[in-house]
Amino acid sequence: MASSLQKLFGIAGRVAVVTGGGRGLGLHIAKTLVENGATVYISSRSAETCKRAAERLSEAGPGVCRALPEDLSSEDGCKRLAAQFAEVESSGKLDILVNNSGVAWGAPFDEFPEKQWDKVMGLNVKTPFLMIRALRPMLERAAAKGSPSRVINIGSVTGVCHASQQSAVEQSVGCKSARAVVRAREADLLLPGCATVDFMPAHCGLRVHDFARTHGARHRSR
């Protein structure tokens, strides 16, 4: 039974990229992938943190973890990460992209700084789009009939668990609207042969799932 399940759900030999993988949730995601035999590339702004995490995960195995430190807050940074990946990954394929990098900033509606708004929207919304676009050739190369490549976007409960109820509503609405934009573009970007997966709280579910289905993209929600 175990071997059957492993054959059905196993990821041994798959290649993954996890942004924000040097600590926190991203590190746990990378750890789980490595524990199940995947080759995982993690990225983080801190080169030291990223390399240290990759070494620990590789030592534990049985998969392999490699560090690709990079600041992904700009398009240039996303392109550099994609170029690094293409250079070191001999297969030229990417089975799984986990967009986990993110940032939060809390402030009352009338006092929310424009600079911080740009920072939050840039890393949480723009960066996933740019990462998908930069790594699209590798994702498409890995996609096969019955085994699509995957893009997993990690959302945050910040929008519903903020200290201020008003701020929670504001952030939740912003989160939904921004995610809808990215999801809509993914439907275009990932055709053919790729599937998108969205990890978000149920109360932050997106109607854009219907958009993806309507436009032919495969989408799974968990």
For each residue, the residues with C-beta under 8 A, 3 or more apart:
1: 4 5
2: 5 6
3: 6 7
4: 1 7 8
5: 1 2 8 9 10
6: 2 3 9 10 12
7: 3 4 10
8: 4 5
9: 5 6
10: 5 6 7 36 37
11: 14 16 33 36 37 38 95 96
12: 6 36 37 38 62 63
13: 37 38 39
14: 11 33 37 38 39 95 96
15: 38 39 40 41 89 91 93 94 95 96 142
16: 11 30 33 38 39 40 41 94 95 96 97 98
17: 40 41 42 43 68 81 85 94 96 97 98 135
18: 21 26 29 30 33 40 41 42 43 98 100
19: 26 42 43 72 81 98 99 100 101 127 131
20: 23 24 25 26 43 44 100 101 102
21: 18 26 27 29 30 40 42 43 44 50 53 98 100
22: 26 27 42 43 44 46 49 50 52 53 67 69
23: 20 26 27 44 49 53
24: 20 27 28
25: 20 28 29 100 154
26: 18 19 20 21 22 23 29 30 42 44 98 100 101 154
27: 21 22 23 24 30 31 42 53
28: 24 25 31 32
29: 18 21 25 26 32 33 98 100 154
30: 16 18 21 26 27 33 34 40 42 53 57 65
31: 27 28 34 35 57 60
32: 28 29 35 36
33: 11 14 16 18 29 30 36 38 40 63 96
34: 30 31 37 38 40 57 58 60 61 62 63 64 65
35: 31 32 60 61 62 63
36: 10 11 12 32 33 63
37: 10 11 12 13 14 34 62 63
38: 11 12 13 14 15 16 33 34 63 95 96
39: 13 14 15 16 63 64 65 66 89
40: 15 16 17 18 21 30 33 34 57 63 64 65 66
41: 15 16 17 18 65 66 67 68 85 88 89
42: 17 18 19 21 22 26 27 30 50 53 54 57 65 66 67 68
43: 17 18 19 20 21 22 50 67 68 69 70 72 81 101
44: 20 21 22 23 26 47 49 50 53 67 69 70
45: 69 70 71 72
46: 22 49 50 69
47: 44 50 51 67 69
48: 51 52
49: 22 23 44 46 52 53
50: 21 22 42 43 44 46 47 53 54 67 68 69
51: 47 48 54 55 67 69
52: 22 48 49 55 56
53: 21 22 23 27 30 42 44 49 50 56 57 65 67
54: 42 50 51 57 58 65 66 67
55: 51 52 58 59 65
56: 52 53 59 60
57: 30 31 34 40 42 53 54 60 63 65
58: 34 54 55 61 64 65 66
59: 55 56
60: 31 34 35 56 57
61: 34 35 58 64
62: 12 34 35 37
63: 12 33 34 35 36 37 38 39 40 57
64: 34 39 40 58 61
65: 30 34 39 40 41 42 53 54 55 57 58
66: 39 40 41 42 54 58 88
67: 22 41 42 43 44 47 50 51 53 54
68: 17 41 42 43 50 81 84 85 88
69: 22 43 44 45 46 47 50 51
70: 43 44 45 77 80 81 84
71: 45 74 77
72: 19 43 45 77 78 81 101 123 127 130 131
73: 77 119 122 123 127
74: 71 77 78
75: 78 79 130
76: 79 80
77: 70 71 72 73 74 80 81
78: 72 74 75 81 82 127 130 131 133 134
79: 75 76 82 83 134
80: 70 76 77 83 84
81: 17 19 43 68 70 72 77 78 84 85 131 134
82: 78 79 85 86 131 134 135 138
83: 79 80 86 87
84: 68 70 80 81 87 88
85: 17 41 68 81 82 88 89 94 135 138
86: 82 83 89 92 138
87: 83 84
88: 41 66 68 84 85
89: 15 39 41 85 86 92 93 94 138
90:
91: 15
92: 86 89 138 141
93: 15 89 138 141 142
94: 15 16 17 85 89 97 135 138 139 141 142 149
95: 11 14 15 16 38 142 149 150
96: 11 14 15 16 17 33 38 149 150 151 152
97: 16 17 94 131 132 135 139 149 150 151 152
98: 16 17 18 19 21 26 29 152 154
99: 19 127 128 131 132 151 152 153 154
100: 18 19 20 21 25 26 29 154
101: 19 20 26 43 72 123 127
102: 20 123 124 154 156
103: 119 120 123 124
104: 120 156 158
105: 112 113 116 117 119 120
106: 158 162 163 164 167 171
107: 111 112 113 116 167
108: 111 112 164 166 167
109: 112 166 167 170
110:
111: 107 108
112: 105 107 108 109 116 117 170
113: 105 107 116 117
114: 117 118
115: 118 119
116: 105 107 112 113 119 120
117: 105 112 113 114 120 121
118: 114 115 121 122
119: 73 103 105 115 116 122 123
120: 103 104 105 116 117 123 124
121: 117 118 124 125 126 174 178
122: 73 118 119 125 126 127
123: 72 73 101 102 103 119 120 126 127
124: 102 103 120 121 127 128 156 175 178
125: 121 122 128 129 178 179 181 182
126: 121 122 123 129 130
127: 19 72 73 78 99 101 122 123 124 130 131
128: 99 124 125 131 132 153 182
129: 125 126 132 133 182 185 186 189
130: 72 75 78 126 127 133 134
131: 19 72 78 81 82 97 99 127 128 134 135
132: 97 99 128 129 135 136 139 151 185 186 189 190
133: 78 129 130 136 189
134: 78 79 81 82 130 131
135: 17 82 85 94 97 131 132 138 139
136: 132 133 139 140 189 190
137: 140 141
138: 82 85 86 89 92 93 94 135 141 142
139: 94 97 132 135 136 142 143 149 151 190 194
140: 136 137 143 149 192 193 194
141: 92 93 94 137 138
142: 15 93 94 95 138 139 149
143: 139 140 147 148 149 192 193 194
144: 147 148 193
145: 193
146:
147: 143 144
148: 143 144 193 194 195 218
149: 94 95 96 97 139 140 142 143 193 194 195
150: 95 96 97 194 195 196 197
151: 96 97 99 132 139 186 190 194 195 196 197
152: 96 97 98 99 197 198 199
153: 99 128 179 182 196 197 198 199 200
154: 25 26 29 98 99 100 102 199
155: 175 179 198 199 200 201 204
156: 102 104 124 159 175
157: 160 161 201 204
158: 104 106 161 162 171 175
159: 156 162 168 171 172 173 174 175 176 204
160: 157 168 172 201 203 204
161: 157 158 168
162: 106 158 159 165 167 168 171
163: 106 167
164: 106 108 167 168
165: 162 168 169
166: 108 109 169 170
167: 106 107 108 109 162 163 164 170 171
168: 159 160 161 162 164 165 171 172
169: 165 166 172 173
170: 109 112 166 167 173 174
171: 106 158 159 162 167 168 174 175
172: 159 160 168 169 175 176 204
173: 159 169 170 176 177
174: 121 159 170 171 177 178
175: 124 155 156 158 159 171 172 178 179 204
176: 159 172 173 179 180 204 206
177: 173 174 180 181
178: 121 124 125 174 175 181 182
179: 125 153 155 175 176 182 183 198 200 204 206 208
180: 176 177 183 184 206 207 208 211
181: 125 177 178 184 185
182: 125 128 129 153 178 179 185 186
183: 179 180 186 187 196 198 206 208 209 211 212
184: 180 181 187 188 208 211
185: 129 132 181 182 188 189
186: 129 132 151 182 183 189 190 196 212 217
187: 183 184 190 191 196 211 212 215 216 217 219
188: 184 185 191 215
189: 129 132 133 136 185 186
190: 132 136 139 151 186 187 193 194 195 196 217
191: 187 188 194 215 216 217
192: 140 143
193: 140 143 144 145 148 149 190
194: 139 140 143 148 149 150 151 190 191 217 218
195: 148 149 150 151 190 217 218 219 220
196: 150 151 153 183 186 187 190 212 217 218 219 220
197: 150 151 152 153 219 220 221 222
198: 152 153 155 179 183 206 209 219 220 221 222
199: 152 153 154 155 222
200: 153 155 179 204 205 206
201: 155 157 160 204
202: 205
203: 160
204: 155 157 159 160 172 175 176 179 200 201
205: 200 202 209 221
206: 176 179 180 183 198 200 209
207: 180 210 211
208: 179 180 183 184 211 212
209: 183 198 205 206 212 213 219 221
210: 207 213 214
211: 180 183 184 187 207 208 214 215
212: 183 186 187 196 208 209 215 217 218 219
213: 209 210 216 217 219
214: 210 211
215: 187 188 191 211 212
216: 187 191 213
217: 186 187 190 191 194 195 196 212 213
218: 148 194 195 196 212
219: 187 195 196 197 198 209 212 213
220: 195 196 197 198
221: 197 198 205 209
222: 197 198 199
